[in-house]
């Protein structure tokens, strides 16, 4: 269905009670804040918004389509968390156990005390690598996980959180590989995305490359900071470059903190079970106990890398002051470099996602997704 809203052709479907949210979405295209984007929302297990608009290119010649997918950067982390939660729910992982129980080589250089939840919550002290790596090395699983296994932590594990921007996915993914015999991308497709009919990949098959929209970089890049700081060292290696997302080697690789490809609909289909006590779309994905465990605070404080105060449940950031994205207490979120975002609210039983191609500066979402979320809650009353 096509609806013209404020001069913008919005494709897809939406419940009329969210018409003001649709106006907000369309305004981003109309004002040039977005070039192309998708937005989706589920409430009580039902998709009530699934829309897309704009174009895949700045010239406006290639329309954003229903099946367009794009690199969502760190919104991928929400999918990695889900994989770990499913593995834990099946008794394969204990979040309170040492990582070395599953990955014996990991304990080198003082990492015996690193617990699995430390990986989930940026508390392992491994936010970056001690030496620079090339794109080819970044896309080689064994190279990076081997380096992480050998490296000494940068701070006492479990004592503080510091954003593991690129490394987190390798760490979580290697634990999943050790306990399932599958890569995180394989586990995702077979055990989660497939059953939920979610069009999302960590490691895109070449047969799907034709559907990928390129990100449009903007000035600002990743956070800058003084030389030698945790932020400086973290973003120096592995060093994210938006242009890398245009390459075939990046798309094929599994980098579960940063190179997931999908759209807003796919992310909402994946996260709706978490919003609805573990079950949605006819799939029993998680127990209610595991789903609820995400909202229990694990660690909080000034993030050593991002240098903002954050509170974490299991993987997800919790919506707490000063980063409050929901009026409800049992809500969690994460966002990706450039602006994509995911929000899960167990009190309202909703999941929402915003995915776009025009990148804004910043790593945790921006005003576009914030304004959409705020309007959703207004429309809900």
C-alpha positions as CSV (number, residue, x, y, z in Angstrom):
1,X,0.0,0.0,0.0
2,X,1.2,3.5,-0.8
3,X,0.2,6.5,1.2
4,X,1.2,10.1,0.5
5,X,2.1,11.9,3.7
6,X,3.1,15.5,3.6
7,X,4.3,15.0,0.0
8,X,6.3,11.9,0.7
9,X,5.3,8.5,-0.8
10,X,5.3,6.1,2.2
11,X,5.0,2.4,1.2
12,X,3.7,-0.4,3.5
13,X,1.1,-0.7,6.1
14,X,0.3,1.0,9.4
15,X,-2.5,1.1,12.0
16,X,-4.3,4.5,11.7
17,X,-3.8,5.2,15.4
18,X,-0.1,5.6,14.5
19,X,-0.8,8.2,11.7
20,X,1.1,10.9,13.7
21,X,4.2,8.6,13.9
22,X,3.9,8.2,10.1
23,X,3.9,12.0,9.7
24,X,7.1,12.1,11.8
25,X,8.7,9.4,9.7
26,X,7.7,11.1,6.4
27,X,9.0,14.5,7.7
28,X,12.5,13.1,7.9
29,X,12.4,12.3,4.2
30,X,10.8,15.6,3.3
31,X,13.3,17.7,5.2
32,X,16.4,15.8,4.0
33,X,17.2,14.2,7.3
34,X,16.8,10.8,5.6
35,X,17.4,9.7,2.1
36,X,15.8,6.3,2.5
37,X,14.5,4.5,5.6
38,X,12.3,1.8,7.0
39,X,10.4,1.8,10.3
40,X,8.5,-1.0,12.0
41,X,6.6,-1.5,15.2
42,X,4.9,-4.5,16.9
43,X,2.5,-4.2,19.8
44,X,1.3,-7.3,21.7
45,X,2.8,-9.6,19.1
46,X,1.2,-8.0,16.1
47,X,2.9,-5.9,13.4
48,X,1.1,-2.6,13.5
49,X,3.6,-0.6,11.5
50,X,5.8,-1.8,8.6
51,X,6.7,1.1,6.3
52,X,9.5,2.3,4.1
53,X,10.1,5.4,2.0
54,X,12.7,7.4,0.0
55,X,15.5,6.1,-2.1
56,X,18.6,4.0,-1.9
57,X,20.8,6.7,-3.5
58,X,21.2,10.4,-3.0
59,X,20.2,11.1,-6.6
60,X,16.8,9.5,-5.9
61,X,16.9,7.2,-8.8
62,X,16.6,3.8,-7.0
63,X,13.6,3.5,-4.7
64,X,13.9,1.9,-1.2
65,X,11.9,-1.3,-1.7
66,X,10.0,-3.7,0.6
67,X,12.9,-6.2,0.5
68,X,15.8,-3.7,0.7
69,X,18.4,-4.6,3.3
70,X,21.3,-2.6,4.6
71,X,24.2,-2.8,7.1
72,X,22.7,-1.7,10.5
73,X,26.1,-1.5,12.4
74,X,25.6,-1.9,16.1
75,X,21.9,-2.7,16.0
76,X,23.4,-6.0,15.0
77,X,24.4,-6.4,18.6
78,X,20.8,-6.8,19.6
79,X,20.6,-9.9,17.4
80,X,23.9,-11.3,18.9
81,X,22.3,-10.8,22.4
82,X,19.3,-12.7,21.2
83,X,21.4,-15.6,20.0
84,X,23.1,-15.8,23.3
85,X,19.8,-15.6,25.2
86,X,18.4,-18.5,23.1
87,X,21.6,-20.6,23.7
88,X,21.3,-19.9,27.5
89,X,17.6,-20.7,27.5
90,X,18.5,-24.1,26.1
91,X,21.1,-24.7,28.8
92,X,24.1,-24.4,26.5
93,X,25.5,-21.2,28.2
94,X,25.5,-20.0,31.8
95,X,26.0,-16.2,31.8
96,X,27.6,-16.4,35.3
97,X,30.2,-19.0,34.2
98,X,33.8,-18.2,33.2
99,X,34.2,-17.8,29.5
100,X,37.1,-20.3,29.8
101,X,34.6,-23.1,30.5
102,X,33.5,-22.9,26.9
103,X,36.7,-21.4,25.2
104,X,39.7,-22.7,27.1
105,X,42.3,-20.7,25.1
106,X,40.6,-17.5,26.2
107,X,42.0,-17.5,29.7
108,X,45.5,-16.4,28.6
109,X,47.0,-13.3,30.1
110,X,44.8,-12.8,33.2
111,X,41.3,-13.6,31.8
112,X,40.4,-16.5,34.0
113,X,37.9,-14.3,35.8
114,X,36.0,-13.1,32.7
115,X,32.4,-14.3,32.9
116,X,30.1,-14.7,30.0
117,X,27.9,-11.8,31.1
118,X,31.0,-9.6,31.0
119,X,31.1,-10.2,27.2
120,X,27.4,-9.3,26.9
121,X,27.9,-6.1,28.9
122,X,31.1,-4.6,27.6
123,X,32.8,-5.4,30.9
124,X,35.5,-7.9,29.7
125,X,38.2,-5.2,29.2
126,X,38.7,-6.1,25.6
127,X,37.1,-3.2,23.7
128,X,39.8,-3.1,21.1
129,X,42.9,-4.8,19.8
130,X,46.5,-4.1,20.8
131,X,47.6,-3.8,17.2
132,X,46.0,-2.4,14.0
133,X,44.3,-4.9,11.7
134,X,43.4,-4.7,8.1
135,X,39.9,-5.2,6.6
136,X,40.9,-8.6,5.5
137,X,42.0,-9.5,9.0
138,X,38.8,-8.0,10.5
139,X,36.8,-10.3,8.2
140,X,38.8,-13.4,9.3
141,X,37.1,-15.0,12.3
142,X,40.0,-17.1,13.5
143,X,42.5,-14.3,13.3
144,X,40.4,-11.9,15.5
145,X,39.2,-14.5,18.0
146,X,42.8,-15.8,18.3
147,X,44.0,-12.3,19.0
148,X,41.3,-11.7,21.6
149,X,42.1,-15.0,23.3
150,X,45.8,-14.0,23.7
151,X,45.3,-10.4,24.7
152,X,45.4,-9.0,28.2
153,X,42.4,-7.0,29.4
154,X,42.7,-3.2,29.5
155,X,41.0,-3.0,32.9
156,X,39.9,-5.5,35.6
157,X,37.1,-7.5,34.0
158,X,33.7,-6.9,35.6
159,X,34.8,-3.7,37.3
160,X,33.5,-1.3,34.7
161,X,31.8,-1.2,31.3
162,X,33.6,0.2,28.2
163,X,32.0,-0.1,24.8
164,X,33.3,-3.2,22.9
165,X,32.3,-1.6,19.6
166,X,33.7,-4.2,17.2
167,X,35.1,-6.9,19.5
168,X,31.9,-7.8,21.3
169,X,30.4,-9.8,18.5
170,X,33.5,-12.0,18.0
171,X,33.6,-12.7,21.7
172,X,29.9,-13.7,22.0
173,X,30.0,-15.5,18.7
174,X,33.0,-17.6,19.6
175,X,31.2,-18.8,22.8
176,X,28.2,-19.7,20.7
177,X,30.4,-21.5,18.1
178,X,32.0,-23.5,20.9
179,X,28.7,-24.7,22.4
180,X,26.7,-25.2,19.2
181,X,29.2,-26.1,16.6
182,X,27.7,-23.3,14.4
183,X,28.8,-19.8,13.7
184,X,26.6,-17.1,15.1
185,X,25.3,-16.3,11.6
186,X,24.4,-20.0,11.0
187,X,22.8,-20.3,14.5
188,X,20.8,-17.1,13.8
189,X,19.4,-18.3,10.5
190,X,18.5,-21.8,11.5
191,X,17.3,-21.3,15.0
192,X,15.9,-17.8,15.2
193,X,15.5,-15.8,11.9
194,X,14.3,-18.8,9.9
195,X,11.5,-19.7,12.3
196,X,10.5,-16.0,12.8
197,X,10.6,-15.3,9.1
198,X,13.1,-12.4,9.7
199,X,15.0,-11.2,6.7
200,X,18.3,-10.6,8.6
201,X,21.8,-11.9,8.1
202,X,25.1,-11.9,9.8
203,X,27.2,-13.0,6.9
204,X,25.1,-12.2,3.7
205,X,24.8,-14.9,1.0
206,X,25.9,-13.6,-2.3
207,X,22.5,-14.4,-3.7
208,X,21.2,-11.5,-1.6
209,X,23.8,-8.9,-2.5
210,X,21.6,-7.4,-5.1
211,X,19.2,-6.2,-2.4
212,X,21.8,-4.4,-0.3
213,X,21.6,-0.6,-0.1
214,X,24.8,1.3,0.5
215,X,25.1,3.4,3.6
216,X,25.7,7.2,2.9
217,X,28.5,8.4,5.2
218,X,28.4,11.8,6.8
219,X,30.9,14.0,8.5
220,X,31.7,13.2,12.2
221,X,32.5,9.5,12.0
222,X,33.1,7.5,15.2
223,X,33.6,9.3,18.5
224,X,36.9,11.2,18.8
225,X,38.9,11.6,22.0
226,X,42.3,12.4,23.4
227,X,45.2,10.3,22.3
228,X,45.8,7.1,24.3
229,X,42.3,7.1,25.9
230,X,40.2,4.0,25.9
231,X,38.0,5.5,23.2
232,X,41.0,6.3,21.0
233,X,42.4,2.8,21.4
234,X,39.0,1.1,20.9
235,X,38.2,2.8,17.6
236,X,41.8,2.5,16.4
237,X,41.6,-1.2,16.1
238,X,39.5,-2.7,14.6
239,X,38.9,0.6,13.0
240,X,35.4,1.0,11.5
241,X,35.1,2.7,8.1
242,X,31.7,3.2,6.6
243,X,33.1,2.6,3.1
244,X,34.1,-0.9,4.2
245,X,30.4,-1.8,4.3
246,X,30.2,-1.3,0.5
247,X,32.6,-4.2,-0.1
248,X,31.9,-7.9,-0.8
249,X,34.4,-9.1,1.8
250,X,32.6,-7.2,4.6
251,X,29.2,-8.4,3.5
252,X,30.3,-12.0,3.4
253,X,32.0,-11.9,6.8
254,X,30.5,-12.5,10.2
255,X,31.2,-9.5,12.4
256,X,28.3,-9.9,14.9
257,X,28.8,-6.5,16.6
258,X,28.6,-4.5,13.4
259,X,27.8,-6.1,10.0
260,X,24.3,-7.4,10.3
261,X,22.1,-6.7,7.3
262,X,18.4,-6.3,7.4
263,X,15.7,-3.7,7.7
264,X,13.3,-2.5,10.4
265,X,10.8,-5.2,9.8
266,X,13.4,-7.9,10.2
267,X,14.7,-6.5,13.5
268,X,11.2,-6.1,14.9
269,X,10.3,-9.7,14.0
270,X,13.4,-10.9,15.8
271,X,12.8,-8.8,18.9
272,X,9.1,-9.2,19.3
273,X,9.4,-12.5,21.2
274,X,11.6,-10.7,23.8
275,X,8.9,-8.1,24.2
276,X,6.1,-10.7,24.6
277,X,7.4,-13.0,27.3
278,X,9.4,-15.2,24.9
279,X,6.7,-16.0,22.3
280,X,5.6,-14.3,19.1
281,X,4.4,-15.1,15.5
282,X,3.7,-18.7,16.6
283,X,7.3,-19.3,17.8
284,X,8.2,-20.2,21.3
285,X,11.7,-18.7,21.2
286,X,12.5,-18.2,24.9
287,X,11.1,-18.9,28.3
288,X,9.5,-16.0,30.1
289,X,12.2,-16.2,32.8
290,X,15.0,-15.7,30.2
291,X,13.1,-12.9,28.5
292,X,12.6,-11.1,31.8
293,X,16.2,-11.6,32.8
294,X,17.2,-9.0,30.2
295,X,15.8,-6.2,32.3
296,X,17.7,-7.0,35.5
297,X,20.6,-4.5,35.9
298,X,24.0,-6.1,35.7
299,X,26.4,-3.1,35.6
300,X,26.1,0.6,35.3
301,X,28.3,3.7,35.4
302,X,30.3,6.0,33.2
303,X,31.2,4.0,30.1
304,X,35.0,4.1,29.8
305,X,34.9,4.3,26.0
306,X,31.7,6.2,25.1
307,X,32.2,8.5,28.2
308,X,28.5,8.6,28.9
309,X,26.6,7.0,31.8
310,X,25.0,3.7,30.8
311,X,23.1,1.0,32.5
312,X,23.1,-2.6,31.1
313,X,20.8,-5.6,31.6
314,X,21.9,-8.7,29.7
315,X,23.5,-7.1,26.7
316,X,20.9,-4.4,26.0
317,X,21.2,-0.9,27.5
318,X,18.3,-0.3,29.9
319,X,16.1,2.7,29.5
320,X,17.1,4.5,32.6
321,X,17.9,8.2,33.4
322,X,19.6,10.0,31.8
323,X,19.2,7.7,28.7
324,X,15.5,7.1,29.0
325,X,13.8,6.1,25.7
326,X,10.6,4.8,27.2
327,X,8.2,5.9,30.0
328,X,8.2,2.3,31.2
329,X,10.8,0.7,33.5
330,X,11.1,-2.6,31.7
331,X,12.5,-1.3,28.4
332,X,15.8,-1.9,26.7
333,X,17.5,-0.7,23.6
334,X,20.6,-0.4,21.4
335,X,21.5,1.6,18.3
336,X,23.9,1.5,15.5
337,X,26.6,3.9,14.1
338,X,24.8,6.3,11.8
339,X,21.3,6.1,13.4
340,X,19.6,2.7,13.2
341,X,17.9,1.6,16.5
342,X,16.0,-1.1,18.3
343,X,13.8,-0.6,21.3
344,X,12.0,-3.4,23.3
345,X,9.4,-2.6,25.9
346,X,8.1,-5.5,27.9
347,X,5.7,-3.4,29.9
348,X,4.0,-2.2,26.7
349,X,4.7,-5.4,24.9
350,X,6.2,-3.5,22.0
351,X,9.3,-3.7,19.7
352,X,10.3,-1.0,17.3
353,X,13.1,-0.4,14.9
354,X,14.3,2.4,12.6
355,X,16.8,1.7,9.8
356,X,18.2,4.2,7.3
357,X,20.9,4.8,4.8
358,X,21.9,8.4,5.6
359,X,24.3,8.3,8.5
360,X,24.3,10.8,11.3
361,X,27.3,11.2,13.6
362,X,27.2,9.0,16.7
363,X,27.0,5.4,17.7
364,X,23.8,5.0,19.7
365,X,21.1,6.4,17.5
366,X,20.1,10.0,17.1
367,X,17.1,12.4,17.1
368,X,15.3,10.6,14.3
369,X,14.8,7.4,16.2
370,X,14.3,9.3,19.5
371,X,11.5,11.4,17.9
372,X,9.8,8.4,16.4
373,X,9.8,6.5,19.7
374,X,8.5,9.5,21.5
375,X,5.6,9.8,19.0
376,X,4.8,6.1,19.2
377,X,4.3,6.4,23.0
378,X,2.1,9.5,22.4
379,X,0.0,7.6,19.9
380,X,-0.3,4.7,22.4
381,X,-1.7,7.2,24.9
